Amino acid sequence: MAQFLGRDQLESTLHSSMVLSHSDIKGLEGELKVGDLLAKYLPDDTYVIAHPSIGKYDPDFLIISPRYGFRLLEVKNWSINNISNVYSNGAMKIASIEQTRNPLNQVKKHIDEFNGYLKSLKISTLGDSYKLVGFSVIHIGFNRSDIQQKISNWNSMNRESFFKHHLFADQLNNNLDYLLEKATKYPIYDRRIMLSPATLQQIVESVTISDEITNDNPKEVSNKLNKFDEELAELKNQFASIKSDNVEQVKEPISPSPVTTNQEKPTAEQTLGSRQRRGKQKKNKASFVPAIVLVAILGIGAAWLFLPSVKSDTTKPNEEVQTTKKGKEVSDDKDTQNAQETQKTPNTVNEQPVNSDTNEQDSTTESAVSNSAYTNVTDLTTNARLGDYVELEVTVQQFTYDQGSGTKFLILGDSQTQMDGVIFKGTDVPFISQGETYKFKGEFNEYKGKEELIINSVE
């Protein structure tokens, strides 16, 4: 029986179901059931870790085995009746919401992050950790035979690839360890010890359980909701107070004479506060309004009296300035023309090729930023220029990862025409599987006399 880490957190979150949605409850129930079956059927030297904190995203489960390394698992508790269509890339169309979900892509997001996490541990005996990481989706809501009916028209290659990374409720049995071992694109041909007990223990001790098994911890959600209600009530009170003050200011009579009404008699404190406010308002109005009127009258009078004379007095200087400027511009133009004639050489015929070279460079620059789309390597190498930004939809024939530099090297194409592809460290791309077709975008270039595609986007 494997060691199950994180079960208490799953169960504790599930019992706090009053703040969880129905989908969250169903998902947690599925994860708890899968976790118990994994612990039951996997060997004693294997670890089952629920929601390990390994990066930006947390997988549902991390399996650590001394024989085949690591397996990242995504659990889905969907009903087979709610799946209207299944696609070879792992996507499934959900009938109730008329949307497509791809749990296989979801679990692939964890590959690069987990590999970076392993590198951060700096374990020299770990070797090429990238080849030790596999992945799978576990559907606990239905059996393998249920899904076979929906993919009966697939060819054998697509079915084999699909079932390699998808497990179902009836497969969580004594054969589970073997099925997880196969869930990798780097096949292992013998059951040698890949992780020593010391290395395995060091990795297990470094992994922590995520605090956010769902969107938020239940207690934190409850506290946030209570705090939000308190802040909302306080804002309502402040708004009501501001509104009442504004109404009082609007209803205030313009005449200073008091107006007798049949309103309820205010308290002494209210009367004092009201008088103080009104006294300040009246004082401000009494001093502010006449000042505005006085400034406006003076400004209009000054403009009316002095504007014509100012305009007439400033006409001649402006004309003189303009005349001076025109004379200066004519003088400058003559000086410039004389300087240009002085700089001219007798061989003026050479000026035309210079202009034509500039045009050629401009056209080359325009073609270099073009984004042409190609569907095979032959069209790309025949029509594209070095430096062009291109789009190529092609199959990955071979994939290798350099652990030291973090660079991914690909061979793209078909059995007849191939070219190299390179993805440098830091480029954000999804998990790439050998034999799959992707849409690559990048710069068509050359390295050591060999054409290659420097990839910066993968779809």
N, C-alpha and C positions, 0 to 999 in steps of 0.2 A: 504494500500500500504506500503510495507516494505521500510526501509531506505537503499539506495544503496550508499555505500562508495567505492570510487576508480573509479567511472565511468569516471570522467574527465581525469584521467591518461590513461585509455584504449582508449578513443576517441582521446586524444592528440597523443598517439603513433600510432594509425591507420592513422591519417592525415599526419604523416611523412613517408608515404609509399615509398618514393623514395629510402630509404636505407633498406627496408624490402624485404624479399623474398616473393614469391607468397604464399608459405605455411604459412608464418607468417601473411600475410594479411588475408588469409582465416580463420586462427585460431582466429585472433582478431575480425574479423567480427562475427564469431560464438559466441565468449565470450560476446561481446557487446549485441548481440541479446538475449542470454540466461540471461544475467544480467538484462536486461529490463523486460523480462518475469517473472523472479523471483521476482523482485521488484513489479511488477504489481499484481501478484496473491498471494503472501505471506502476512500474516497479518501485521498490523501497528506496532506491538511490536517486529517484527523480523528484524534482520540486515543482509544485503547482502554485503559482503566485498570482493572486487576483488583483487587477488594477495596479500594476507596478508603475511607479513614477519614474519614467525614463526619458521624458522630454516634454514637448508641447502637447502631445496627445498621449493618452494612456490606453494601451490595449486592454481587452477584457481579461486575458490570461497570458502569462509567460510561462512556458515549460522549459525547464533546464534539465538536460539529460547528460550524463557523462559519456554516452555512446554516440549521440548525433548532434549535441550542442543545444541550440535554442529554437523554440517554436513560438511564434506569436499567433494568438487565436482571437477571432472575433465571433461572438455568440449571437445568434438570432433566434428569437422565439416566435417566428411567423407561422401562420396557418397556410397549409398548401392550397386551401380553397380561395385564399386571398391573393394568390400569385397567378396572374393571367398570362404571363409570358416569361421565358427564360432565355438569356443570350449567352453566347459562347465565352464572352469576356467576364462572366460572373454576374452581370446585371440582371435584375428581376423587376418586372413591372407589377406594382401593387395595385390591385383592382379598386380597393376602397378609396384611394386617394388619387388614382389615375396618374401616378408618378413612378418613375424608375429609380431604383436604389441599387447600389453596387457595393455590397459588403466586402467583396474581394479587394477593391480599390481602397476601401476604408482601412483594412488591415495592412495593406502595402505601405500606407503612409508612415507606419511605425518602423519600417526596415532601416532607413538611413539614420533616423534619430537614435534607434537602439544601437546601431553600429557605432555612432559617435559616442554614445554613452559608454560602450565597452572600451573604446579607445581612451576615454578619459580616465579609466581605471588604471591604465598603464601596466597591464599584466603581460610581462614578456613571454610567458609560456602559452599565451592564448593563441598565437599564430594569426592566420588570416581569418579574423572573426566574421568577415562578410560571408564567407562560404559556410559558416556554421549556423546561419540564421535562415529558418524556413517559416512558412506561414500557412494558415488554413482558416476556413470559415466553418463553424459548427452550427448546423440547423437542428435545434432540439425539438422543433414543432412538428416534424414529419420525418418519414423514413426515406431511404434511398430509392425504393421502388416507386414512391409517389412522384419523385422528380423525373424518374426515367420515362414516365408516360408523356411528359411535356417536352422531352428532347429526343424522342424516338426517331425523328427525321435527321438528326445530326450524323456527321460521319464519325468514324471510329476515333480519329485523331482528336477531334474536338471533345468527344465524350471522355476520352482518357485524360486529357488535359484538365477538364472541368472537375472530374472526380478526384484528381490528384490533390486538389486544394479545397475540396468540399467534403465534409463528413456529416453524417446524419444520425438521428436518434438510435436507429438500430445498429449502428456501427460502434457505439460506445460500449465495447465489451473487451474480452481478453485479447483481441487483435488490435487494440487501440494503439499500443506502443509502436507496432510495425507500421501502421497507417501514418502516424505522425512522423516517423522516420523518413518516409517517402515524400512527405510534403515539402520538397525543396527542389530548386532547379539545379543543385549540385548533388548528384546521386552519390551515395556512400555504398561501396561494394563489400565492405566487411564491417563487423561490429567491434572494431578496435576501440580502445579507450581514448576518447578525444579530449576529455577534460579530466585532469587529475583530481583526486579528492580535495587537495589543498586549493587548487584553482577554483573548483566549483564552490567550495565553502566561502572563498573570498568574494566571489560574485554575489552569492546569495546574501551575505551579510551586508553588502553595499546597497542592495535594492530596498527601497522603502515603498510602503503602500500609500497610494494616493488618497488624499483627504476628500477629493471630489469624485466619489463613485458615481453620483448623478450630477446634474447641473450644479447643485449646491448641497452642502450638508444640511439635513433636516432641521437641526437646532439653529443653524445660522439663518436658514430661510425664515423660521418662525420669528427670530429676533429682528431680522430685517423688516418683516411685515409689521410687527408691533411698532418699531421705530418709525416706519413710514406713516402709520396711522397717526402717531403722535405729532409728527411734523406737519401732516395734512391738516389736523385739527388746529394747530397753532397758526398755520397760514390762513385758514378760514377766519379765525378771530382777528388777525391783523387786517385782512381784507375788509371785514365788516366795520372795523374801526375807521379805516381810511375812507370807506364809502360814506359813513355817517358824517365825518368831518367835511367831505366834499359837498354833501347835501346841505349841511348847515351854512357853508360859504355861499352856495348858490342861492339859498332862500333869504340871505341877509338883505334887508331893504337898503336902497341907495340913500334915502333921506336919513339924516342923523336923528330925526324925531322918532321916539319910541312908538311901537305899534302894539296895541293891547290885543291879545288873543285869548281864547278860551283853553289854551293848552294847559297840561298838568304842570303844577308849580315845581320847578327843579329844586334840588337840594342846594344847601349852602355851598358845598364844594364845587358842584356843577356850575352854579351861578358865578362863583369866583373865577373858575377856570374859563368859562365862556366869556366873561367880561375881559379877562386878561387877553384872551386871544383876539377878541373883537377890537379892543383898544389898540393892540399892535397893528391889526389889519387897517384900522381907520387912520392911524398915524402914518403908516406906510403909504396908504393911498393919498392922504392929504399932502404929503411931501413929494411924492413921486410923480403924480399926474400933472401938476402944474409945471414941474421941471421939464417934462416931455413936451408939453404944449409950447413952452417958452423956446426950447431949443428948435422945435419944428418951425415956429414963426420966424425966428432969426435966420435959420438956414434958408428958408424960401425967399425971405427978403433980400438976403445977401446974393443969392443966385440971380434974382430978378434984376437987381440994380447993377451988379458988377460983371455979369457974364458977357454982355455985348461988348463992353470996353475991353475986357480981357481977350475976347476973341479977336477984336480988331487990332489990338496991340501985338498979338502973337502971330499974326499972319505973315508979316514981312520977315521976321527972323526965320520962320520955318521955310519960307521960300528961299532965303539966302542959304540956309543949311542944305536944302535940297540941291540948289545950284552948285554949292561947293562940293557936295557929294558926287554930283554928276561929273564935274570937272575932274575930280580925283579919280573916279572910275575910268574916265577916258584916258587919263594919264597912266593909270595902272595897266589898262589894256594894252597901251602902246608899249610900255616897258616889258610886259609879259610877251608880247609878240616879238619884240626885238631879242628877248632872251631865248625864245624858242628858235628863231632863225639863226642865232649864234651857235646853239647847241646842235643844229642839224649837221649831219655829215654829208659828204658828196654822194655816198652810196645810199640813196633814199629808197632803192628798190627792195632792200632787206626788211622794210617795215611790214609788208604784206604777209610774209611767212610768219612773223611773230604773232599777228592777229589770228591767223589760221590755226596756229598751235594752241592759242588760248581757247578758240572755239572747240578744238578737239578735246582739250582737257575738260572743258565744261560738259561736253557730251559724255565723256568718260565718267565724270563724277555723277551725272544723272543716272547712267546705267548701273553704277556701282550700288546705288541705294535702292534699286528696284527690288521688288519682292516677287520673284517668279516662282511658280509652283510646278513641280515635276513629280511624276508618278513612278519613275524608275531612274536608275543610276546612269544609264546610257544617255538619256535625254539631258540630264544635268551636266555631265562631263562634256557633251557635244556643244550645248548651247550657252551654258553659263560662263561668265568670265571670272577670273580670280578676283576675289574681293566682293563679289555680288552677295547680297543677302537673299537667301533662297528658302523655299519650302519643299521638303521632299517626303513623300509618303512611301515608306519602304519597310521591309522586314529585317529584323535584327538576326543576323546569321550567327554572330558570336559576341559574347559579352564578357569582359574581364575588368577587374577592379584592382588598381594599384594602391595597396594599403599605405605605403609610405607617403605618396603625394596626394592621395585622395582623388585621383583622376580616374574616370571611367573610360575605357576604350571599347569601341564597337566596330564590328564589320557589318556593313549595310549592303543590301542588294538581294539578288537571287543566285541560283546555282551558276549562272553564266557571267554576270557582271557584278562586281563588288567594289566598294570603296570604304575607306576608313572613316570613322566618326570619333570625335573626342569630346568629353564633357568634363570641364575643369572643376576643381574643388570650389564649392560655394555656389554653383549653379543649381537652382531649385528645380528639380525634375521629379516626376513620379517614379515608382519602382519599375524597372525595365526587365522584361522576361525575354529570354532567348527564344526565337521562333515566332514572336508576336510582331504585328505590324503597327507602326506608330507614324505620326506626322511630326517630322523633325523640322525645326527652323534654326537657321544659323548662317554663318559666313562660309562660303565656298573658298577654300584656300589651298595652299600647297606647302608641304613640309618634306624637306630632303628629297625633292624631285617627285614626290608622290602626292596625288590629290587627296584632300580630306575635307570633311565638314566639321567646322567648329560649332557645336550645338549649344544653344542657349535657351531652347524651349522645346518641350516634348508634349504632345497631346495623344 
